[in-house]
Every structure is written in structure tokens, then in C-alpha cells.
Amino acid sequence: MIVARLDHTLREIAGMSRTELQDRWAKLTGRPVPRLSVAMLRLAVGYELQASAVGGLSRAARRHLDGSSDVPPRAMPLAPGLRLVREWQGTVHIVTVDDTGAIHWNGRRWKSLSEVARAITGTRWSGPAFFGLRQRRTAA
């Protein structure tokens, strides 16, 4: 029942003018109307309608989108015996992790993968990102 009503309302907003969309936004949210194109305002009103009917984003998703999530991006743990291979500007670089978890590259022990990435590239890099250990975030 709720979904059928929601479908009908979403079809209605597809034909609304800017003024009608602005009025609907103000009634739905009680917030000032954002300065958006008609197409984006239509999407925003549609989202607000759906969120009020079937629920909005989870708390974790809202924190993540707000940038207030204190959970760092996940990286693969550096397990003993791990061997990372990365080609950079025609040179193959091999990094290994010994039994104590220490990182080795070019016959030297390093404090972090980021230090190794910096030494290889000459610029600041996230080591886990440089070596492909970061899980990519996807758009929802």
C-alpha cells in the first residue's frame, strides 16, 4: 500500500514545475529550498519522499557521507610472509613483510608502506593505496 502510494507520488513529481517542487520540498523538510536545477530538485524531493515512506540512510551511511565517520578505510593486514609487487615507471618493486611484521624493500627495513611508497615515487602516497591494499569505496 505504501509503495503503491509512493510510486504514484513519484510519478506526480516528474511533471511538477520548479515552483511546485520548491513548495513540496518546503512542506516535506521544513528547510530552505536548495539552489538546484529542476532535475536535481526533482531527485531531492523524490529522495525525501522515499526516505519518509520507507526510511532514510543508516546512521553509519550518514556519518560516512558527512565525513564525520571516525572509522578509517579498511586496509589488508600485513601478514608475515606477505610479498607485495608494484611496477612504477618501468621498474618492479618488491616489498616483503618478515615474521615480526617489519617491512623490507631494497635491502632496508622501513617503518611503513607509506614510507616505501614515498621513497619509490618521490611524493606523498598512502602506502596501502599505492600497493593496492585499500578496498575501493563504491558509490551507493
N, C-alpha and C positions, 0 to 999 in steps of 0.2 A: 504494500500500500504506500509506504513512504517512498520507495524507489519509483513507483509509477508517478506520484505527485512531483517528485524531484525531476524526473525525465520531462514531464510537461513544463515545469517552470524553466528548466534549462533551454528547452525549445523556444519558450517565450523570450528569454533574454537575447536569443540570437537575432531577433528582429527589433530590439529596442534601440531608440536613439540615444545620443550622448546624455541628454537631459534625463531621460528615463533611467538610464544606467546609474547616473550620479544620484538620483533620488533613491534608487534601490540600494545602492552602496550605503548611503547615509542611514537609511532605515535598518539595514542589516547589521552594520557595525557600530554606529554611533560615533564614528571617527570622521575627520575631514576627508573629502574625496581626493585620492591621489591624482597627481597630474600625469595621466597616462593617455595613450591613444585609445580610441574607441575599442579597438580589437583587444588591447591589454586590459582595459577596464571590464570588458565583457568576460574575459578569463578570470579576473579577480572576483567579480560578482559571482560567477559560476562556482569558483572555489569556495567562497564564503557560504553560498547556499548548500553545497555538498558537506562542508565541514559542520554546519549547524544541523544538518539532517542525519549524517552518519558518523560524525566525529571528525576531528581535525588531526593534525600531526601528533605523534607521540611526544612526550617530554624530551626524550633523547634527540629526536629529529629536530625539534625546535631549538634546543641548546646548540646543536651542531650548526644549524643554519644561522643562528645568531652569532656564532663564533665564540660562544661562551663555554663551549664544551672543554673541560679540562682533561679529556681523555686524548692522549697523543695518538697519532696514526700508528697502526699496528705495523711492526716490522718482524721479520722472521728472526727467531732467536739464533744467536751464533753458537751453534753446537760444536763441540770438539770434533776435529777432523773435517770440518766444513772447508770446502775449496770453492772460491769464487773466481770466475774468469770474466774479464771485461776487455773488449777491444776499444782502444781510444786512439784516434788519429793514426791508424795503421799499426799500432803496437798492442800486443796482447799482454795484459797484466793479470797475474795470478796472485790471489790473496788466500792465505790459509789461516785456519784457527787451530791452535795447538790444544793439547789435553787440558791446559789450565784456562782456556778461553782467550788467550792472548792472540793478537792479530799480527801476522807476519806478511811482509811484502818487500821485495828487493833485498832480501837478506837482513832485514831490520825488523825490530819489534815496534809496533805502533799502538797508541792508546785507543784509537777508534777508527772505524771505517771512514769517517768524515775526514780525518787527518790524511788517510791514504788517498781519498778522492781529491783532496786539495793538492796534495803533492803531485798527483798524476795530471790534473787539469790546470793547475796554477790559479784556480778560482775557488770560491767557497761553494761547496756542494754538500748536500746531505749524503753521507756515505751509503746508508741503506737505499736511498733513491738512486744514486749513481750505479750501484751494483744490482739494482732490480729487486731489492728485498721488500720494498714498501708495497703494500696492497693498494692498487689503484682505487680511488673513490669514483663511484659512478653516480650520475645524476639520477634522481628518483623520478 
